[in-house]
Amino acid sequence: MGVVINEFEVLAEPQRAAKADEAGKEGEAPAKIDLHDLQVAQRELERCALRLWAH
């Protein structure tokens, strides 16, 4: 069932059984994140935090 937020309809993605099986495995390391992607994400989080702090 979709949920309407403002003028957009939000639909949940159907979860696959394979994803549930992968999430249930213990002892597996998460996928490695590229260093550049990590730095970009950190900068974005810092930018958002500074904007919230300014208000």
C-alpha positions as CSV (number, residue, x, y, z in Angstrom):
1,M,0.0,0.0,0.0
2,G,1.4,3.4,-0.9
3,V,1.5,6.4,1.3
4,V,1.0,9.9,-0.1
5,I,3.4,12.5,1.3
6,N,2.7,16.0,-0.1
7,E,2.2,15.2,-3.8
8,F,4.4,12.1,-4.0
9,E,3.4,8.5,-3.4
10,V,5.9,6.4,-1.5
11,L,5.9,2.7,-2.2
12,A,7.8,0.2,-0.1
13,E,10.1,-2.2,-2.1
14,P,9.1,-5.8,-1.7
15,Q,11.6,-7.7,0.4
16,R,13.1,-10.8,-1.2
17,A,13.8,-14.0,0.7
18,A,17.4,-13.9,-0.4
19,K,18.0,-10.5,1.3
20,A,16.6,-12.0,4.5
21,D,18.9,-15.0,4.3
22,E,21.9,-12.8,3.7
23,A,21.0,-10.6,6.7
24,G,20.6,-13.6,8.9
25,K,24.1,-14.9,8.4
26,E,26.4,-14.3,11.3
27,G,30.1,-13.6,11.2
28,E,30.1,-12.1,7.7
29,A,31.9,-8.8,7.2
30,P,29.9,-6.0,5.5
31,A,30.9,-5.0,2.0
32,K,33.9,-2.7,1.8
33,I,33.1,1.0,1.2
34,D,35.2,3.0,-1.2
35,L,37.2,5.6,0.6
36,H,36.1,8.4,-1.7
37,D,32.4,7.5,-1.2
38,L,32.9,7.5,2.6
39,Q,34.5,10.9,2.5
40,V,31.7,12.3,0.4
41,A,29.1,10.9,2.8
42,Q,30.9,12.3,5.8
43,R,31.1,15.8,4.2
44,E,27.4,15.6,3.4
45,L,26.6,14.6,7.0
46,E,28.8,17.4,8.4
47,R,27.1,19.9,6.0
48,C,23.6,18.9,7.2
49,A,24.7,19.0,10.8
50,L,26.1,22.5,10.4
51,R,22.9,23.7,8.7
52,L,20.7,22.2,11.5
53,W,23.0,23.7,14.1
54,A,22.7,27.2,12.5
55,H,19.0,27.2,12.9
